[in-house]
Amino acid sequence: MEAQLEQIREQQKDSWNKFSPGWKKWDSLIMEFLHPIGDEMIKLLNPKENESVLDVASGTGEPGISIALKIGNGKIIFTDLAAGMLEIAEENARKAGIPNFETQVCDVSELPFADNSFDIISCRLGFMFFPDMQMAAKELARVLKPGGRITTSVWAGPEKNFWVTAIGGTINKNMGLEAPPEGAPGMFRCAKPGFIANMFKEAGLRNISESEVLGAVNCGTDETYWSMMTEIAAPFVAALSKADDSMRAKIKKEVSELINEKFPDGNVSIPSSAFVIYGEK
């Protein structure tokens, strides 16, 4: 891996490990939010008894745990770059009574598995953070068995994901942050329709499909929204760490006003949109 990509990978590993306590704290709300995406992925994969599964960028364990509940005596391996996230996934898998699983800290671009190892691969909301996405797609295709199924998901554009732009746009407006380089890892890096589908095709996958899945993050209040986003979202936390107390208070006030203007009834349920992409080897 090139030195620049390796540096990005190490930064991401440190970041996800650092924020794993926040993800554990907010796991219930976030998993409810992401449930429709996982459901669509599982429907497309159609897991069967005794199949072998690789769940990539597992985070706190979903949709891998839900898939594992459908494969009986089959085996699932949860993988992530961050050991801190996998510790939560392991705890959640044990709570769910998954009988046959293991966790593996590894990089998706250098998977420690033999060719043609898995019937199913799932990767929810990971691709946009991979330093080299094409290399990742080729590695995933390599370890997938002939006839195996793979599905992933990525966020659609910012105009359809106010739950990101409400705080992100307000921070940028107030702090004038420099935009990341084009193509750099980030939430909307894969938002163009067909982007991941084309990558799957280049990796040699077939029977590729793409569908849009709508959802909503049910925060309830603007305060809950602010607390969650400033405890799980590394880019926003990094930006706010450069703000003094008065600037941070100003940003928080403006975010609150923006949220309450959008949801005047006091029930903060912020819509989202993601693409789910499916392919076969």
KOLROMI-779380 format. One record per residue (C-alpha): residue in three letters; x, y, z. Coordinates in steps of 0.05 Angstrom, whole numbers, plus 32768, in hexadecimal, padded with zeros to 4 digits. Layout:
N
alaXYZ/...
! end
This chain:
281
met800080008000/glu801A80467FEE/ala8034806F8029/gln7FFD80A38022/leu7FC6806E8023/glu7FE7804C805E/gln7FE8808E8084/ile7F9D80968077/arg7F91804F808F/glu7FB7805B80D0/gln7F92809D80DC/gln7F50807A80D2/lys7F6380418101/asp7F7680728138/ser7F36809A812D/trp7F06805E812E/asn7F288042816C/lys7F248086818E/phe7ED9808E817F/ser7EC58046818E/pro7EAA805881D4/gly7E7B808B81B3/trp7E6380578181/lys7E55802781BB/lys7E2F805D81E1/trp7E03806E81A5/asp7DFF80288188/ser7DB5801D8193/leu7DA0805E8171/ile7DD180568138/met7DBF800E812A/glu7D7580208128/phe7D87805780F6/leu7DB0802880CA/his7D7F7FED80CE/pro7D5D7FF9808B/ile7DA07FF88067/gly7DB37FB68089/asp7D6F7F988079/glu7D777FA7802F/met7DBD7F8A802F/ile7DA67F4A8051/lys7D6A7F438022/leu7D987F477FE6/leu7DCB7F168004/asn7D967EE48019/pro7DC37EBF804B/lys7DBB7E74804F/glu7DCA7E3D8082/asn7E137E2C808B/glu7E2F7E63805F/ser7E707E87806E/val7E6D7ED38077/leu7EA07F0B8078/asp7E877F4C8096/val7EB67F868085/ala7EBB7FC880AA/ser7E8F7FA780DE/gly7E8E7FE1810F/thr7E617FCB8149/gly7E4A7F8C8125/glu7E107F9A80F5/pro7DF97F8280C4/gly7E287F4780D1/ile7E047F328111/ser7DC17F3080EE/ile7DDF7F0880B4/ala7E007ED880E5/leu7DBC7EC98104/lys7DA57EAE80C0/ile7DDF7E7F80B1/gly7DD57E4C80E9/asn7E177E2680F1/gly7E397E5080BC/lys7E737E7D80D0/ile7E7C7EC980CF/ile7EBB7EF180D6/phe7EB47F3A80EC/thr7EED7F6680D3/asp7EFF7FAE80E0/leu7F3C7FDB80E0/ala7F2E7FEF8128/ala7F347FBD8161/gly7F097FEB818D/met7ECE7FE4815E/leu7ED67F988159/glu7ED57F9281A4/ile7E8E7FB081A2/ala7E7B7F828168/glu7E937F45818F/glu7E6B7F5B81CC/asn7E2D7F6681A2/ala7E367F23817D/arg7E3B7EFE81C0/lys7DFC7F2181DA/ala7DD87F0B819A/gly7DED7EC381A5/ile7E157EBB8165/pro7E357E76816B/asn7E6C7E768137/phe7E917EB8812D/glu7ED57ED78132/thr7EF17F1D812D/gln7F2E7F328105/val7F507F768105/cys7F677F8080BD/asp7F697FAF8082/val7F377FA3804A/ser7F6E7FAE8017/glu7F987F758034/leu7F677F41804C/pro7F887F068070/phe7F5A7ED2804E/ala7F647EA18016/asp7F457EA97FD1/asn7EFC7E917FCB/ser7EF07E8D8016/phe7EAB7EAB8021/asp7E647EA08008/ile7E4F7EE6801E/ile7E717F29802A/ser7E4F7F64804A/cys7E6B7FAA8054/arg7E3C7FDE806F/leu7E5380278066/gly7E9D80178062/phe7EB38023801A/met7EB5806F801D/phe7EEB806B8053/phe7F1980388031/pro7F5A8059801B/asp7F5B80327FD9/met7F14801E7FC7/gln7F267FF97F87/met7F5A7FCF7FAB/ala7F257FC07FE0/ala7EF27FAA7FAC/lys7F257F7C7F8C/glu7F387F5D7FCF/leu7EEF7F517FE0/ala7EE37F317F9D/arg7F217F067FA7/val7F0A7EE77FE9/leu7EC27EDD7FD0/lys7EB17E977FB7/pro7E9B7E8E7F6F/gly7E507E9A7F70/gly7E577EBF7FB2/arg7E307EFE7FC2/ile7E497F427FDA/thr7E257F807FF0/thr7E3A7FC48009/ser7E1B80078017/val7E31804F8012/trp7E1180928021/ala7DED80B87FEA/gly7DFB81027FE1/pro7DFB81398016/glu7DB981557FFC/lys7D9881158014/asn7DBD810F8057/phe7DAC814C8082/trp7DC2812580BF/val7E0A812F80A7/thr7E0481748087/ala7DDF819680C1/ile7E1D819480ED/gly7E52818D80B6/gly7E3881C9808E/thr7E3381F480CC/ile7E7A81E480E1/asn7E9581F3809C/lys7E6D82348097/asn7E89824E80D9/met7ED0823480D5/gly7EDF8238808B/leu7F0181F4808B/glu7F2981DF804F/ala7F0581AB8025/pro7F2581668024/pro7F4781527FE3/glu7F1981367FAE/gly7F1180EB7FB7/ala7F2980EC7FFF/pro7F0680BC802F/gly7EC680DA8048/met7E7B80D28050/phe7E6780E58009/arg7EA280CA7FE3/cys7E7880937FC2/ala7E3780BB7FBC/lys7E3480BD7F70/pro7E0180897F57/gly7E24804E7F37/phe7E68805E7F56/ile7E6F801E7F7F/ala7E497FF57F4B/asn7E7F80087F18/met7EB57FF67F4A/phe7E957FB17F54/lys7E937FA77F09/glu7EDD7FB97F03/ala7EEC7F867F3A/gly7ECC7F507F0F/leu7E897F4A7F33/arg7E487F3E7F0D/asn7DFC7F437F16/ile7E077F877F36/ser7DCD7FB07F50/glu7DC67FF17F75/ser7D8B800B7F9D/glu7D7D80477FC9/val7D68803D8011/leu7D488075803A/gly7D4C807A8085/ala7D4A80AA80BF/val7D7380B680FD/asn7D4080BF8136/cys7D6580ED8165/gly7D2781098187/thr7D49814B8199/asp7D7E817A817D/glu7DA7816F81BC/thr7DA9812481B0/tyr7DBD812F8168/trp7DF6815D817D/ser7E0F812E81B3/met7E0E80F18185/met7E318113814B/thr7E6781328176/glu7E7680EE8196/ile7E7980C28158/ala7E8D80ED811D/ala7ED880F7811C/pro7EDB812E80E7/phe7EAA815A810D/val7ECD814E814F/ala7F10815F812F/ala7EF4819F8113/leu7ED381B48154/ser7F1381A7817A/lys7F3181E28154/ala7EF88210816A/asp7EFA823A81A9/asp7EC1823681DB/ser7E9A827081BD/met7E9F82558176/arg7E8B820F818D/ala7E4E822D81B1/lys7E3C82558173/ile7E4082178147/lys7E1681EF8178/lys7DE18226817B/glu7DDD822B812F/val7DD881DF8128/ser7DA081DE815C/glu7D7B82168137/leu7D8381F280F4/ile7D6981B08111/asn7D2E81D18134/glu7D1C81F980F6/lys7D1A81B880CE/phe7CF381938105/pro7CC781C78127/asp7C9C81928148/gly7CD7817F8174/asn7CDC81388159/val7D2181358139/ser7D2080FD8105/ile7D53810E80D0/pro7D4D80EB808C/ser7D8680C6806B/ser7D9580A48029/ala7DC6806E8017/phe7DD580417FDB/val7DD87FF57FE4/ile7E027FD27FAF/tyr7E007F877FA2/gly7E2C7F5A7F77/glu7E3F7F127F6B/lys7E807EEF7F58/
! end
